[in-house]
Each structure stands twice: as C-alpha cells, then as structure tokens.
C-alpha cells in the first residue's frame, strides 16, 4: 500500500509542484481516490476496482468488477509511466 500511495503522491507532485514529497503527502493525495478505490489487505471493489497489484496488471482485469468495454479492451498493462499519463486525465486517456 505504501508503494502505491507513494507513487500517487509523486503523480500529484507532477500536477501540483508545491506538495511535500513524503508518504504523508501521498496519503493526503490518495484521499481523493479513496472515495472510489481501496488498497491493502482487506481491500474490496467499490465504485472503482481495488488497486492492489496495479502495476503489471492488465486494465479491466480485477475479478468481480464491472468495467467499461473501453477499459476491458484497451490492451493497457499498468506501469508507473502509463498510470502517470492516465491519472492526469482519465476520461481523455480511456473514454
């Protein structure tokens, strides 16, 4: 969980350079994501899929989550680079 939160914090820094570069800032940044997503041992799908094991996973592949056709058929395999591009404008990246 700390790795993903740290990465989300880094992505946030790219969009908001004034953010502090530490785990606490990542946790604060992740609060916006937490409304729809969970991470951690007991994570479950919510409005969005759980984010455990995101990097290296094919988009649209979390069991039990109903994805859009665009997401399932995107051919995207999540990496830090792809996620950085996606998080800047999710609807533009994957309509």
N, CA, C and O atoms as CSV, one atom per row, in Angstrom:
chain,resi,resn,atom,element,x,y,z
A,1,UNK,N,N,0.816,-1.189,0.000
A,1,UNK,CA,C,0.000,0.000,0.000
A,1,UNK,C,C,0.864,1.259,0.000
A,1,UNK,O,O,0.574,2.203,-0.734
A,2,UNK,N,N,1.908,1.285,0.802
A,2,UNK,CA,C,2.761,2.470,0.876
A,2,UNK,C,C,3.381,2.781,-0.479
A,2,UNK,O,O,3.549,3.953,-0.814
A,3,UNK,N,N,3.732,1.747,-1.285
A,3,UNK,CA,C,4.331,1.978,-2.588
A,3,UNK,C,C,3.350,2.692,-3.504
A,3,UNK,O,O,3.723,3.668,-4.155
A,4,UNK,N,N,2.108,2.231,-3.572
A,4,UNK,CA,C,1.112,2.867,-4.429
A,4,UNK,C,C,0.813,4.270,-3.937
A,4,UNK,O,O,0.719,5.196,-4.742
A,5,UNK,N,N,0.663,4.446,-2.648
A,5,UNK,CA,C,0.389,5.774,-2.108
A,5,UNK,C,C,1.566,6.703,-2.398
A,5,UNK,O,O,1.373,7.863,-2.760
A,6,UNK,N,N,2.774,6.193,-2.238
A,6,UNK,CA,C,3.957,6.989,-2.572
A,6,UNK,C,C,3.967,7.391,-4.032
A,6,UNK,O,O,4.301,8.526,-4.370
A,7,UNK,N,N,3.598,6.450,-4.903
A,7,UNK,CA,C,3.555,6.768,-6.321
A,7,UNK,C,C,2.468,7.786,-6.617
A,7,UNK,O,O,2.686,8.722,-7.387
A,8,UNK,N,N,1.294,7.612,-6.010
A,8,UNK,CA,C,0.216,8.572,-6.229
A,8,UNK,C,C,0.638,9.958,-5.758
A,8,UNK,O,O,0.292,10.969,-6.370
A,9,UNK,N,N,1.378,9.988,-4.681
A,9,UNK,CA,C,1.895,11.262,-4.196
A,9,UNK,C,C,2.839,11.857,-5.229
A,9,UNK,O,O,2.796,13.061,-5.480
A,10,UNK,N,N,3.696,11.032,-5.835
A,10,UNK,CA,C,4.617,11.521,-6.849
A,10,UNK,C,C,3.858,12.058,-8.046
A,10,UNK,O,O,4.215,13.101,-8.595
A,11,UNK,N,N,2.807,11.349,-8.457
A,11,UNK,CA,C,1.989,11.812,-9.579
A,11,UNK,C,C,1.338,13.138,-9.229
A,11,UNK,O,O,1.222,14.022,-10.077
A,12,UNK,N,N,0.912,13.275,-7.979
A,12,UNK,CA,C,0.300,14.517,-7.528
A,12,UNK,C,C,1.308,15.657,-7.571
A,12,UNK,O,O,0.956,16.784,-7.918
A,13,UNK,N,N,2.548,15.375,-7.223
A,13,UNK,CA,C,3.593,16.400,-7.258
A,13,UNK,C,C,3.782,16.907,-8.677
A,13,UNK,O,O,4.007,18.099,-8.887
A,14,UNK,N,N,3.692,16.007,-9.656
A,14,UNK,CA,C,3.828,16.426,-11.044
A,14,UNK,C,C,2.720,17.402,-11.423
A,14,UNK,O,O,2.940,18.317,-12.217
A,15,UNK,N,N,1.537,17.210,-10.860
A,15,UNK,CA,C,0.412,18.086,-11.165
A,15,UNK,C,C,0.369,19.288,-10.231
A,15,UNK,O,O,-0.148,20.340,-10.610
A,16,UNK,N,N,0.899,19.156,-9.025
A,16,UNK,CA,C,0.875,20.207,-8.009
A,16,UNK,C,C,2.261,20.293,-7.362
A,16,UNK,O,O,2.476,19.723,-6.292
A,17,UNK,N,N,3.196,20.994,-7.992
A,17,UNK,CA,C,4.581,21.022,-7.517
A,17,UNK,C,C,4.782,21.461,-6.079
A,17,UNK,O,O,5.844,21.183,-5.522
A,18,UNK,N,N,3.839,22.125,-5.449
A,18,UNK,CA,C,4.027,22.611,-4.088
A,18,UNK,C,C,3.861,21.510,-3.042
A,18,UNK,O,O,4.137,21.749,-1.866
A,19,UNK,N,N,3.417,20.308,-3.432
A,19,UNK,CA,C,3.196,19.220,-2.479
A,19,UNK,C,C,4.505,18.730,-1.877
A,19,UNK,O,O,5.531,18.717,-2.557
A,20,UNK,N,N,4.482,18.324,-0.605
A,20,UNK,CA,C,5.659,17.761,0.052
A,20,UNK,C,C,5.895,16.351,-0.453
A,20,UNK,O,O,4.942,15.600,-0.662
A,21,UNK,N,N,7.158,15.980,-0.653
A,21,UNK,CA,C,7.496,14.661,-1.187
A,21,UNK,C,C,7.706,13.663,-0.063
A,21,UNK,O,O,8.841,13.307,0.255
A,22,UNK,N,N,6.621,13.215,0.535
A,22,UNK,CA,C,6.731,12.204,1.581
A,22,UNK,C,C,5.465,11.350,1.615
A,22,UNK,O,O,4.477,11.678,0.958
A,23,UNK,N,N,5.491,10.286,2.357
A,23,UNK,CA,C,4.368,9.356,2.424
A,23,UNK,C,C,3.112,10.039,2.949
A,23,UNK,O,O,2.016,9.759,2.465
A,24,UNK,N,N,3.248,10.930,3.930
A,24,UNK,CA,C,2.078,11.630,4.451
A,24,UNK,C,C,1.370,12.423,3.355
A,24,UNK,O,O,0.141,12.458,3.299
A,25,UNK,N,N,2.153,13.060,2.485
A,25,UNK,CA,C,1.558,13.805,1.369
A,25,UNK,C,C,0.867,12.842,0.417
A,25,UNK,O,O,-0.190,13.159,-0.130
A,26,UNK,N,N,1.459,11.662,0.213
A,26,UNK,CA,C,0.832,10.653,-0.635
A,26,UNK,C,C,-0.491,10.185,-0.063
A,26,UNK,O,O,-1.470,10.016,-0.790
A,27,UNK,N,N,-0.515,9.978,1.241
A,27,UNK,CA,C,-1.761,9.566,1.887
A,27,UNK,C,C,-2.825,10.656,1.760
A,27,UNK,O,O,-3.999,10.352,1.549
A,28,UNK,N,N,-2.431,11.900,1.884
A,28,UNK,CA,C,-3.376,13.008,1.714
A,28,UNK,C,C,-3.890,13.043,0.277
A,28,UNK,O,O,-5.086,13.218,0.045
A,29,UNK,N,N,-2.989,12.876,-0.678
A,29,UNK,CA,C,-3.368,12.877,-2.082
A,29,UNK,C,C,-4.320,11.727,-2.396
A,29,UNK,O,O,-5.260,11.889,-3.174
A,30,UNK,N,N,-4.076,10.570,-1.793
A,30,UNK,CA,C,-4.894,9.386,-2.046
A,30,UNK,C,C,-6.312,9.529,-1.506
A,30,UNK,O,O,-7.201,8.783,-1.917
A,31,UNK,N,N,-6.540,10.463,-0.600
A,31,UNK,CA,C,-7.888,10.656,-0.057
A,31,UNK,C,C,-8.895,10.926,-1.173
A,31,UNK,O,O,-10.056,10.531,-1.062
A,32,UNK,N,N,-8.466,11.598,-2.253
A,32,UNK,CA,C,-9.356,11.857,-3.385
A,32,UNK,C,C,-9.715,10.547,-4.084
A,32,UNK,O,O,-10.817,10.412,-4.617
A,33,UNK,N,N,-8.809,9.598,-4.085
A,33,UNK,CA,C,-9.011,8.313,-4.761
A,33,UNK,C,C,-9.821,7.354,-3.890
A,33,UNK,O,O,-10.567,6.513,-4.390
A,34,UNK,N,N,-9.657,7.500,-2.587
A,34,UNK,CA,C,-10.255,6.578,-1.618
A,34,UNK,C,C,-11.783,6.535,-1.681
A,34,UNK,O,O,-12.387,5.547,-1.262
A,35,UNK,N,N,-12.404,7.572,-2.188
A,35,UNK,CA,C,-13.861,7.565,-2.319
A,35,UNK,C,C,-14.326,6.447,-3.251
A,35,UNK,O,O,-15.434,5.932,-3.101
A,36,UNK,N,N,-13.487,6.076,-4.206
A,36,UNK,CA,C,-13.859,5.056,-5.201
A,36,UNK,C,C,-13.000,3.797,-5.151
A,36,UNK,O,O,-13.427,2.745,-5.628
A,37,UNK,N,N,-11.789,3.884,-4.580
A,37,UNK,CA,C,-10.833,2.777,-4.608
A,37,UNK,C,C,-10.325,2.437,-3.217
A,37,UNK,O,O,-10.263,3.296,-2.338
A,38,UNK,N,N,-9.961,1.169,-3.028
A,38,UNK,CA,C,-9.316,0.720,-1.797
A,38,UNK,C,C,-7.988,0.055,-2.134
A,38,UNK,O,O,-7.806,-0.480,-3.228
A,39,UNK,N,N,-7.065,0.097,-1.179
A,39,UNK,CA,C,-5.802,-0.636,-1.250
A,39,UNK,C,C,-5.576,-1.279,0.105
A,39,UNK,O,O,-6.086,-0.806,1.121
A,40,UNK,N,N,-4.812,-2.357,0.116
A,40,UNK,CA,C,-4.477,-3.003,1.375
A,40,UNK,C,C,-5.010,-4.414,1.458
A,40,UNK,O,O,-5.699,-4.891,0.557
A,41,UNK,N,N,-4.683,-5.072,2.549
A,41,UNK,CA,C,-5.006,-6.484,2.755
A,41,UNK,C,C,-6.500,-6.750,2.618
A,41,UNK,O,O,-6.884,-7.737,1.991
A,42,UNK,N,N,-7.345,-5.911,3.178
A,42,UNK,CA,C,-8.784,-6.135,3.168
A,42,UNK,C,C,-9.507,-5.347,2.077
A,42,UNK,O,O,-10.725,-5.176,2.148
A,43,UNK,N,N,-8.773,-4.862,1.065
A,43,UNK,CA,C,-9.366,-4.027,0.016
A,43,UNK,C,C,-10.441,-4.782,-0.753
A,43,UNK,O,O,-10.342,-5.982,-1.011
A,44,UNK,N,N,-11.472,-4.024,-1.105
A,44,UNK,CA,C,-12.584,-4.557,-1.895
A,44,UNK,C,C,-12.873,-3.583,-3.037
A,44,UNK,O,O,-12.490,-2.415,-2.988
A,45,UNK,N,N,-13.549,-4.083,-4.052
A,45,UNK,CA,C,-14.005,-3.214,-5.125
A,45,UNK,C,C,-15.082,-2.290,-4.575
A,45,UNK,O,O,-15.926,-2.701,-3.780
A,46,UNK,N,N,-15.039,-1.049,-5.008
A,46,UNK,CA,C,-16.065,-0.070,-4.646
A,46,UNK,C,C,-16.637,0.470,-5.949
A,46,UNK,O,O,-16.948,-0.315,-6.845
A,47,UNK,N,N,-16.782,1.762,-6.079
A,47,UNK,CA,C,-17.203,2.376,-7.340
A,47,UNK,C,C,-16.142,2.089,-8.399
A,47,UNK,O,O,-16.455,1.905,-9.575
A,48,UNK,N,N,-14.881,2.053,-7.964
A,48,UNK,CA,C,-13.762,1.666,-8.812
A,48,UNK,C,C,-13.158,0.380,-8.281
A,48,UNK,O,O,-13.450,-0.018,-7.153
A,49,UNK,N,N,-12.322,-0.279,-9.073
A,49,UNK,CA,C,-11.719,-1.541,-8.623
A,49,UNK,C,C,-10.665,-1.310,-7.545
A,49,UNK,O,O,-10.121,-0.212,-7.426
A,50,UNK,N,N,-10.378,-2.350,-6.759
A,50,UNK,CA,C,-9.296,-2.253,-5.785
A,50,UNK,C,C,-7.986,-2.035,-6.539
A,50,UNK,O,O,-7.854,-2.435,-7.696
A,51,UNK,N,N,-7.038,-1.411,-5.889
A,51,UNK,CA,C,-5.797,-1.030,-6.563
A,51,UNK,C,C,-4.599,-1.896,-6.173
A,51,UNK,O,O,-3.479,-1.610,-6.598
A,52,UNK,N,N,-4.803,-2.936,-5.382
A,52,UNK,CA,C,-3.696,-3.828,-5.037
A,52,UNK,C,C,-3.112,-4.433,-6.308
A,52,UNK,O,O,-3.853,-4.867,-7.190
A,53,UNK,N,N,-1.797,-4.463,-6.403
A,53,UNK,CA,C,-1.142,-5.092,-7.541
A,53,UNK,C,C,-1.400,-4.397,-8.862
A,53,UNK,O,O,-1.408,-5.045,-9.908
A,54,UNK,N,N,-1.608,-3.098,-8.836
A,54,UNK,CA,C,-1.946,-2.358,-10.055
A,54,UNK,C,C,-0.869,-2.473,-11.126
A,54,UNK,O,O,-1.171,-2.799,-12.274
A,55,UNK,N,N,0.390,-2.209,-10.760
A,55,UNK,CA,C,1.446,-2.192,-11.776
A,55,UNK,C,C,1.755,-3.606,-12.257
A,55,UNK,O,O,2.047,-4.502,-11.466
A,56,UNK,N,N,1.684,-3.781,-13.577
A,56,UNK,CA,C,1.884,-5.075,-14.192
A,56,UNK,C,C,0.577,-5.794,-14.490
A,56,UNK,O,O,0.577,-6.855,-15.114
A,57,UNK,N,N,-0.525,-5.225,-14.051
A,57,UNK,CA,C,-1.845,-5.832,-14.259
A,57,UNK,C,C,-2.488,-5.248,-15.514
A,57,UNK,O,O,-2.354,-4.057,-15.796
A,58,UNK,N,N,-3.186,-6.098,-16.260
A,58,UNK,CA,C,-3.927,-5.630,-17.432
A,58,UNK,C,C,-5.135,-4.816,-16.981
A,58,UNK,O,O,-5.815,-5.181,-16.022
A,59,UNK,N,N,-5.398,-3.717,-17.672
A,59,UNK,CA,C,-6.591,-2.914,-17.384
A,59,UNK,C,C,-7.829,-3.774,-17.585
A,59,UNK,O,O,-7.881,-4.611,-18.486
A,60,UNK,N,N,-8.813,-3.558,-16.743
A,60,UNK,CA,C,-10.079,-4.270,-16.878
A,60,UNK,C,C,-10.046,-5.710,-16.429
A,60,UNK,O,O,-10.825,-6.528,-16.921
A,61,UNK,N,N,-9.149,-6.045,-15.490
A,61,UNK,CA,C,-8.969,-7.461,-15.151
A,61,UNK,C,C,-9.202,-7.838,-13.688
A,61,UNK,O,O,-8.969,-8.989,-13.319
A,62,UNK,N,N,-9.649,-6.918,-12.853
A,62,UNK,CA,C,-9.893,-7.266,-11.452
A,62,UNK,C,C,-11.185,-8.081,-11.364
A,62,UNK,O,O,-12.247,-7.607,-11.768
A,63,UNK,N,N,-11.096,-9.300,-10.839
A,63,UNK,CA,C,-12.289,-10.140,-10.725
A,63,UNK,C,C,-13.391,-9.458,-9.916
A,63,UNK,O,O,-13.131,-8.831,-8.890
A,64,UNK,N,N,-14.613,-9.593,-10.396
A,64,UNK,CA,C,-15.758,-9.077,-9.664
A,64,UNK,C,C,-16.059,-7.611,-9.899
A,64,UNK,O,O,-17.027,-7.091,-9.346
A,65,UNK,N,N,-15.247,-6.921,-10.713
A,65,UNK,CA,C,-15.525,-5.524,-11.005
A,65,UNK,C,C,-16.023,-5.418,-12.435
A,65,UNK,O,O,-15.458,-6.026,-13.344
A,66,UNK,N,N,-17.078,-4.647,-12.630
A,66,UNK,CA,C,-17.664,-4.484,-13.964
A,66,UNK,C,C,-17.051,-3.256,-14.636
A,66,UNK,O,O,-17.332,-2.118,-14.260
A,67,UNK,N,N,-16.219,-3.510,-15.624
A,67,UNK,CA,C,-15.517,-2.457,-16.356
A,67,UNK,C,C,-16.276,-2.055,-17.610
A,67,UNK,O,O,-17.129,-2.793,-18.106
A,68,UNK,N,N,-15.949,-0.871,-18.111
A,68,UNK,CA,C,-16.474,-0.452,-19.408
A,68,UNK,C,C,-15.790,-1.281,-20.499
A,68,UNK,O,O,-14.712,-1.835,-20.282
A,69,UNK,N,N,-16.417,-1.360,-21.659
A,69,UNK,CA,C,-15.802,-2.059,-22.792
A,69,UNK,C,C,-14.467,-1.419,-23.148
A,69,UNK,O,O,-13.507,-2.123,-23.464
A,70,UNK,N,N,-14.397,-0.077,-23.098
A,70,UNK,CA,C,-13.162,0.628,-23.437
A,70,UNK,C,C,-12.030,0.197,-22.512
A,70,UNK,O,O,-10.904,-0.002,-22.969
A,71,UNK,N,N,-12.305,0.053,-21.242
A,71,UNK,CA,C,-11.284,-0.345,-20.284
A,71,UNK,C,C,-10.859,-1.797,-20.513
A,71,UNK,O,O,-9.668,-2.098,-20.594
A,72,UNK,N,N,-11.837,-2.685,-20.616
A,72,UNK,CA,C,-11.530,-4.115,-20.812
A,72,UNK,C,C,-10.759,-4.373,-22.102
A,72,UNK,O,O,-9.897,-5.250,-22.151
A,73,UNK,N,N,-11.070,-3.612,-23.137
A,73,UNK,CA,C,-10.472,-3.857,-24.452
A,73,UNK,C,C,-9.326,-2.924,-24.791
A,73,UNK,O,O,-8.897,-2.870,-25.943
A,74,UNK,N,N,-8.825,-2.190,-23.814
A,74,UNK,CA,C,-7.795,-1.173,-24.070
A,74,UNK,C,C,-6.426,-1.755,-24.406
A,74,UNK,O,O,-5.635,-1.121,-25.104
A,75,UNK,N,N,-6.145,-2.948,-23.917
A,75,UNK,CA,C,-4.812,-3.511,-24.108
A,75,UNK,C,C,-3.764,-2.905,-23.193
A,75,UNK,O,O,-2.580,-3.218,-23.317
A,76,UNK,N,N,-4.182,-2.040,-22.273
A,76,UNK,CA,C,-3.260,-1.374,-21.344
A,76,UNK,C,C,-2.802,-2.354,-20.272
A,76,UNK,O,O,-3.604,-3.092,-19.700
A,77,UNK,N,N,-1.504,-2.347,-20.012
A,77,UNK,CA,C,-0.936,-3.025,-18.849
A,77,UNK,C,C,-0.346,-1.903,-18.004
A,77,UNK,O,O,0.529,-1.166,-18.457
A,78,UNK,N,N,-0.833,-1.783,-16.775
A,78,UNK,CA,C,-0.471,-0.651,-15.931
A,78,UNK,C,C,1.001,-0.677,-15.529
A,78,UNK,O,O,1.519,-1.692,-15.063
A,79,UNK,N,N,1.650,0.449,-15.718
A,79,UNK,CA,C,3.020,0.702,-15.262
A,79,UNK,C,C,3.001,2.097,-14.644
A,79,UNK,O,O,2.011,2.818,-14.765
A,80,UNK,N,N,4.078,2.472,-13.991
A,80,UNK,CA,C,4.130,3.820,-13.415
A,80,UNK,C,C,3.977,4.871,-14.512
A,80,UNK,O,O,3.267,5.860,-14.330
A,81,UNK,N,N,4.636,4.661,-15.640
A,81,UNK,CA,C,4.584,5.627,-16.740
A,81,UNK,C,C,3.162,5.752,-17.299
A,81,UNK,O,O,2.664,6.861,-17.492
A,82,UNK,N,N,2.522,4.629,-17.554
A,82,UNK,CA,C,1.164,4.658,-18.100
A,82,UNK,C,C,0.195,5.245,-17.083
A,82,UNK,O,O,-0.676,6.038,-17.442
A,83,UNK,N,N,0.341,4.859,-15.802
A,83,UNK,CA,C,-0.536,5.401,-14.782
A,83,UNK,C,C,-0.365,6.909,-14.651
A,83,UNK,O,O,-1.349,7.623,-14.464
A,84,UNK,N,N,0.859,7.403,-14.746
A,84,UNK,CA,C,1.111,8.851,-14.670
A,84,UNK,C,C,0.367,9.585,-15.778
A,84,UNK,O,O,-0.207,10.651,-15.554
A,85,UNK,N,N,0.382,9.007,-16.965
A,85,UNK,CA,C,-0.343,9.600,-18.093
A,85,UNK,C,C,-1.851,9.536,-17.842
A,85,UNK,O,O,-2.564,10.517,-18.054
A,86,UNK,N,N,-2.324,8.387,-17.395
A,86,UNK,CA,C,-3.754,8.176,-17.141
A,86,UNK,C,C,-4.290,9.125,-16.073
A,86,UNK,O,O,-5.335,9.744,-16.273
A,87,UNK,N,N,-3.600,9.251,-14.953
A,87,UNK,CA,C,-4.128,9.996,-13.807
A,87,UNK,C,C,-4.258,11.490,-14.094
A,87,UNK,O,O,-5.029,12.182,-13.429
A,88,UNK,N,N,-3.520,11.987,-15.066
A,88,UNK,CA,C,-3.638,13.404,-15.440
A,88,UNK,C,C,-5.004,13.714,-16.047
A,88,UNK,O,O,-5.547,14.799,-15.844
A,89,UNK,N,N,-5.560,12.746,-16.798
A,89,UNK,CA,C,-6.862,12.955,-17.426
A,89,UNK,C,C,-7.472,11.600,-17.781
A,89,UNK,O,O,-7.426,11.183,-18.939
A,90,UNK,N,N,-8.044,10.910,-16.788
A,90,UNK,CA,C,-8.563,9.558,-17.012
A,90,UNK,C,C,-9.560,9.448,-18.162
A,90,UNK,O,O,-9.487,8.505,-18.949
A,91,UNK,N,N,-10.475,10.382,-18.269
A,91,UNK,CA,C,-11.502,10.303,-19.322
A,91,UNK,C,C,-10.925,10.540,-20.710
A,91,UNK,O,O,-11.453,10.023,-21.695
A,92,UNK,N,N,-9.862,11.305,-20.801
A,92,UNK,CA,C,-9.199,11.511,-22.094
A,92,UNK,C,C,-8.391,10.270,-22.445
A,92,UNK,O,O,-8.402,9.822,-23.592
A,93,UNK,N,N,-7.693,9.716,-21.464
A,93,UNK,CA,C,-6.846,8.542,-21.687
A,93,UNK,C,C,-7.666,7.323,-22.089
A,93,UNK,O,O,-7.288,6.591,-23.004
A,94,UNK,N,N,-8.792,7.104,-21.403
A,94,UNK,CA,C,-9.621,5.919,-21.641
A,94,UNK,C,C,-11.090,6.323,-21.567
A,94,UNK,O,O,-11.720,6.218,-20.515
A,95,UNK,N,N,-11.635,6.790,-22.709
A,95,UNK,CA,C,-13.034,7.273,-22.724
A,95,UNK,C,C,-14.032,6.187,-22.318
A,95,UNK,O,O,-15.237,6.437,-22.283
